[in-house]
Amino acid sequence: MPILFQIFLCSVTGATVNQIFYFVGLNYTTATVACALNNVLPAATFVLAAIFRQEAVGIKKASGVAKVLGTLICVGGAMLLSFYHGHIVGIGESKVHWNYADKMSSNDSSGTIGSNSFLGPFLVMASAIAWAVWFILQGQTSKNFPAPYTCTTIMCFMASIECTIIGIFSEHKPSAWSLSSPMRLIAALYAGIICNAVAFCVMSWCIQIRGPLYVSVFSPLLLVIVAILSWVLLREKLYVGTVIGSLLIVGGLYAVLWGKDKEMKHMNAGEKGGEGKVEVTKAVGVDNDLELQLQPPLKGSQLGG
């Protein structure tokens, strides 16, 4: 029951509250502001992980300094990429163009509820904080129940029930639930299978192996990927701010990864010789993964006689 309750809290914070707050907030603000505010996730996760002692700050060590500075650089680069454009980078236009995306963009802009300088940004910030709380809860759940695939299955099942109940109370028109449109069906399947099931499964596994900060610091890469795909598919311009912000994000990400690597090497070096092999298997997610342990025993011939 305690483990089920932890998974329930993960479903509320990571899947239900996170997504509902973000989508509702997006209706009351611009996509640029929403993307920028959502990139406080690494900083919020770092603070919460330090408070709950899931992440060692170690400011007196090179690894700790690298993690702190890397997180700040990632957030700063994301803000720069979102709010500063500068001159256009003269690399020409992409030869690939997606006309349907243009139509969707125009429909989305015309269907926006309206801008609200407080409600929209507040809900997006609340979404990012809820997601950061999920990283911390998932980190603790992985220690008590090291089975990321089973945990993700139960969490998504609970979240689907929660979102269905909220959807029924908020939307009474049957047409809003219709999947007759092929694009709506594809979008629903993609969001459910890739953006939720696969994404939560992979993130849960990574949190179990490397911790919550390691996973959250990758979120600013979203802006870089969106900028590249927008240039390729929508023929949008690339600006100096986009390039500089992307470089800062990648540089900050590298600093955090370097700090985590140094920290793990220091931890492994502190272990005695007999425990070194356990740490090696744990690093690749075998020793501490309940589901990978539930495999049939090897036969005598497979064990070398």
Buried (B, 14 or more C-beta within 10 A) or exposed (E): EEEEEBBBBBBBBBBBBBBBBBEBBBBBBBBEBBBBBBBBBBBBBBBBBBEEEBBBBBEEBEBBBBBBBBBBBBBBBBBBBBEEEEEEBEEEEBEEEEEEEEEEEEEEEEEEEEEBEEBBBBBBBBBBBBBBBBBBBBBBBBEEBBBBEBBBBBBBEBBBEBBEEEEEEEEEEEEEEEEEEEEEEEBEEEEEEEEBBEEBBEBBBBBBBBBBBBBBBBBBBBBBEBBBBBBBBBBBBBBEBBBBBBBBBBBBBBBBBBBBEBBBEEEBEEEEEEEEEEBEEBBEBEBBBBEBEEEEEEEEEEEEE
